[in-house]
């Protein structure tokens, strides 16, 4: 799935779940560009429920926060975004999202490529479904983070 398709998947699922746009789509023809340039972090990872999903999308804000270039992050297991001691908590979160469809107000510790730790605050994590309702993966978005 290319970046534009991933952006459309994220935007469409967010609108379906929350009844509003994730970002201001003042020009819907530029939706992928608008999402990539958004000042909030947006990431997604694909894989079956219960598996370690693989990153397939990150916008510029998320790439900067996690310290990766696109080619370095895409294809990596999403579990790599959390330190080993925080992976059980992360797994419980993703299992709950899998059951409920989404979680809002999530906070947790994440780690950058260089080992810098930060807390994401008030994240929204939600399932990504295709047009038939088949589970494809999950996405996360957040505007606030703090160094730890």
C-alpha positions as CSV (number, residue, x, y, z in Angstrom):
1,X,0.0,0.0,0.0
2,X,1.5,3.4,-1.0
3,X,1.5,6.5,1.2
4,X,-1.5,8.1,-0.5
5,X,-3.6,4.9,-0.1
6,X,-2.5,4.7,3.5
7,X,-3.5,8.3,4.1
8,X,-6.9,7.7,2.6
9,X,-7.3,4.6,4.7
10,X,-6.5,6.5,7.9
11,X,-8.6,9.5,7.0
12,X,-11.6,7.4,6.0
13,X,-11.5,5.2,9.1
14,X,-11.2,8.2,11.4
15,X,-14.2,9.9,9.8
16,X,-16.2,6.6,10.0
17,X,-15.5,6.2,13.7
18,X,-15.6,9.8,15.0
19,X,-17.8,11.6,12.4
20,X,-15.3,14.3,11.8
21,X,-12.1,14.8,9.8
22,X,-8.7,14.0,11.5
23,X,-7.2,17.1,9.8
24,X,-8.7,20.2,8.1
25,X,-9.3,19.0,4.5
26,X,-9.8,22.4,3.0
27,X,-8.7,20.9,-0.3
28,X,-9.7,17.1,-0.4
29,X,-7.7,16.6,-3.5
30,X,-4.6,17.2,-1.4
31,X,-5.7,15.0,1.5
32,X,-2.5,12.8,1.5
33,X,-0.2,15.9,1.5
34,X,-2.3,17.6,4.2
35,X,-2.1,14.6,6.5
36,X,1.6,14.2,5.9
37,X,2.3,17.8,6.8
38,X,-0.1,17.9,9.8
39,X,1.4,19.2,13.1
40,X,0.0,16.2,14.9
41,X,1.7,12.8,14.8
42,X,-0.1,10.2,12.7
43,X,1.2,6.6,12.3
44,X,-0.4,3.3,11.1
45,X,0.7,-0.3,11.1
46,X,-0.9,-3.2,9.3
47,X,-1.3,-6.8,10.3
48,X,-3.8,-9.4,11.7
49,X,-5.4,-8.8,15.1
50,X,-3.0,-10.1,17.8
51,X,0.1,-9.9,15.6
52,X,3.0,-7.5,15.8
53,X,1.8,-5.0,13.1
54,X,4.3,-3.5,10.7
55,X,4.5,0.3,10.2
56,X,3.1,1.3,6.8
57,X,2.6,5.1,7.4
58,X,4.0,7.9,9.4
59,X,3.6,11.6,8.7
60,X,6.4,14.2,9.0
61,X,5.6,15.0,12.6
62,X,5.8,11.3,13.7
63,X,8.9,10.7,11.7
64,X,10.6,13.6,13.4
65,X,9.5,12.6,16.8
66,X,10.6,9.0,16.4
67,X,13.8,10.1,14.6
68,X,13.4,8.0,11.5
69,X,13.4,8.6,7.8
70,X,10.5,7.1,5.9
71,X,12.5,4.2,4.5
72,X,13.8,3.3,7.9
73,X,10.5,3.2,9.7
74,X,8.2,1.7,7.1
75,X,8.3,-2.0,7.3
76,X,9.6,-2.1,10.9
77,X,7.5,-3.9,13.6
78,X,5.4,-1.4,15.4
79,X,6.5,-2.9,18.8
80,X,9.9,-1.3,18.2
81,X,8.3,2.1,19.1
82,X,8.1,0.9,22.7
83,X,10.9,-0.2,25.1
84,X,10.7,-3.9,25.9
85,X,9.5,-3.1,29.5
86,X,6.5,-1.2,28.1
87,X,5.5,-3.7,25.4
88,X,3.1,-5.7,27.5
89,X,1.2,-2.4,28.2
90,X,1.2,-1.6,24.5
91,X,0.0,-5.1,23.6
92,X,-3.0,-4.7,26.1
93,X,-3.8,-1.4,24.5
94,X,-3.8,-2.8,21.0
95,X,-5.9,-5.8,22.1
96,X,-8.5,-3.4,23.6
97,X,-8.6,-1.3,20.5
98,X,-9.1,-4.5,18.5
99,X,-12.1,-5.3,20.5
100,X,-13.6,-1.9,20.9
101,X,-12.6,-0.2,17.6
102,X,-10.8,2.7,19.2
103,X,-9.4,4.2,22.4
104,X,-9.1,7.9,23.2
105,X,-7.0,9.6,25.8
106,X,-4.2,7.0,25.8
107,X,-0.9,7.9,27.3
108,X,2.3,5.8,27.2
109,X,6.1,5.8,27.0
110,X,7.7,5.5,23.5
111,X,11.2,5.5,22.3
112,X,12.9,7.1,19.4
113,X,15.5,5.6,17.1
114,X,18.3,7.2,19.2
115,X,16.9,5.9,22.5
116,X,15.3,9.1,23.6
117,X,12.2,8.4,25.6
118,X,9.0,10.4,25.5
119,X,5.5,10.2,26.8
120,X,2.6,10.5,24.3
121,X,-0.4,12.2,25.8
122,X,-4.0,11.9,24.9
123,X,-3.5,9.7,21.9
124,X,-6.3,8.2,19.9
125,X,-5.7,4.7,18.6
126,X,-8.2,3.2,16.2
127,X,-8.8,0.2,14.0
128,X,-8.3,0.4,10.2
129,X,-10.9,-1.6,8.2
130,X,-11.2,-2.0,4.5
131,X,-14.5,-1.2,2.7
132,X,-15.8,-4.7,3.5
133,X,-15.1,-4.3,7.3
134,X,-12.1,-6.6,7.2
135,X,-9.4,-5.6,9.8
136,X,-6.2,-4.3,8.2
137,X,-4.4,-2.8,11.2
138,X,-4.4,0.2,13.5
139,X,-3.5,3.8,13.5
140,X,-2.6,6.3,16.2
141,X,-2.6,10.1,16.3
142,X,-1.6,12.5,19.0
143,X,-0.8,16.2,19.4
144,X,1.0,16.1,22.7
145,X,4.2,14.5,23.9
146,X,6.7,15.2,26.7
147,X,10.3,14.2,27.2
148,X,10.8,11.6,29.9
